[in-house]
């Protein structure tokens, strides 16, 4: 893992967030030294919320991204799942996002388990609720299938950024296509 | 040879790789004596002000950095390495004293702007007035990458090299004589950042 991070960081000269199985401040430090700029934690933060605080105190809030997998379990209720969406935690998503930020998280990646992989669009409702509840950037994840979905989650869902995987991996759109489209909607983007 | 000051800062490797990419020879300096004989020095940084100052002091690198700057050799501070050049910080009720190379203190973005703090992302530089060698070939309005909640407020506004607006206007980089410092991360700012580092390395080579 460290080797992959090093090789990616040595080439890209752009911000790199690393996540997956990081459980301690020492794990975080190893990844930062390998070239990561931010650390993303999910299950380990749910198991030990104080990890958010200790990471933020050591490396600064800007370094600590808390990733949240949320599922709409009942009308008006989104719960947080851990372990890649396999285990329920009983926590309510907006509450957990607020707690994570109060402990020092500098950014939230909010992934909708229901929308993820569907390419049917983001979950605008929970994205908007979380984004309006916290004072840190919220990255919306899960459900991107076309350009309109991206614009919708930024404009209606109030997300600060969008995350997509499949549509880029399979070459349907390039990052440049998305940026051009978002710019036509009046959303600020950086052109390179 | 550029000395890269290593006090445990998380972005050391990224800065190292970026300097090598633009053709610099780099020596990682973990001890004060490793800075003797280098042509220029870079103080990277990410994270908390107090941690940075304490870690530098613990390794004797705080005094070494001060001495290096006094020697007149080119020096570049990045992010917390920029903030460390000032007198003090408001972060976490900080009581650590910075290098005091520049007068002024490090303050937090005001919550009243309604913008999200930290500022994480790309933002634009307005290159101010004077001909700063760091910005040769870089257009005003270029985007660079920021990750920070705090920024220094220089008392002497004549040192400001670029301004950036995030709710309020702040000094996104400064320059005086041999000392350059940026709040943004050139090592993470793709082409523009690499150009800036290349300019620094060239400036250092010319001064030698």
Contacts between the chains, C-beta under 8 A, distances in Angstrom:
chain1	res1	chain2	res2	distance
A	6	B	13	7.4
A	9	B	13	6.6
A	9	B	14	5.9
A	9	B	17	6.9
A	10	B	17	4.9
A	13	B	14	7.7
A	13	B	17	7.7
A	13	B	18	5.8
A	13	B	21	7.1
A	13	B	187	6.5
A	13	B	188	6.4
A	13	B	189	7.5
A	13	B	190	5.5
A	13	B	193	6.5
A	13	B	194	6.3
A	14	B	145	7.2
A	14	B	188	5.7
A	14	B	189	7.8
A	14	B	190	5.5
A	15	B	145	5.9
A	15	B	147	7.5
A	15	B	185	7.9
A	15	B	188	5.1
A	29	B	10	7.2
A	32	B	10	3.5
A	32	B	11	7.3
A	32	B	46	7.6
A	33	B	10	6.7
A	33	B	12	6.9
A	33	B	13	6.0
A	34	B	13	6.6
A	35	B	13	4.8
A	35	B	14	5.3
A	35	B	17	7.2
A	36	B	10	7.9
A	37	B	10	7.8
A	37	B	11	6.8
A	37	B	14	7.2
A	37	B	46	7.3
A	37	B	147	6.9
A	37	B	185	7.8
A	37	B	188	6.3
A	38	B	147	7.8
A	57	B	48	7.0
A	57	B	92	8.0
A	58	B	47	7.0
A	58	B	48	7.6
A	58	B	51	7.0
A	59	B	10	5.9
A	59	B	46	6.9
A	59	B	47	4.6
A	59	B	48	7.6
A	60	B	46	6.6
A	60	B	47	4.1
A	60	B	48	5.3
A	60	B	118	7.8
A	60	B	149	7.6
A	61	B	118	6.0
A	61	B	149	6.6
A	62	B	46	7.8
A	62	B	118	4.2
A	62	B	120	5.8
A	62	B	147	4.3
A	62	B	148	6.3
A	62	B	149	6.7
A	63	B	10	7.0
A	63	B	46	6.7
A	63	B	47	6.6
A	63	B	147	7.8
A	106	B	118	5.2
A	106	B	120	6.7
A	106	B	149	8.0
A	107	B	120	6.0
A	135	B	111	7.6
A	135	B	116	5.8
A	135	B	117	6.6
A	136	B	116	5.5
A	136	B	117	7.4
A	136	B	118	7.4
A	137	B	116	5.1
A	137	B	120	5.6
A	137	B	121	7.4
A	160	B	116	6.5
A	161	B	121	7.6
A	190	B	122	4.4
A	190	B	143	4.6
A	192	B	190	6.4
A	192	B	191	7.1
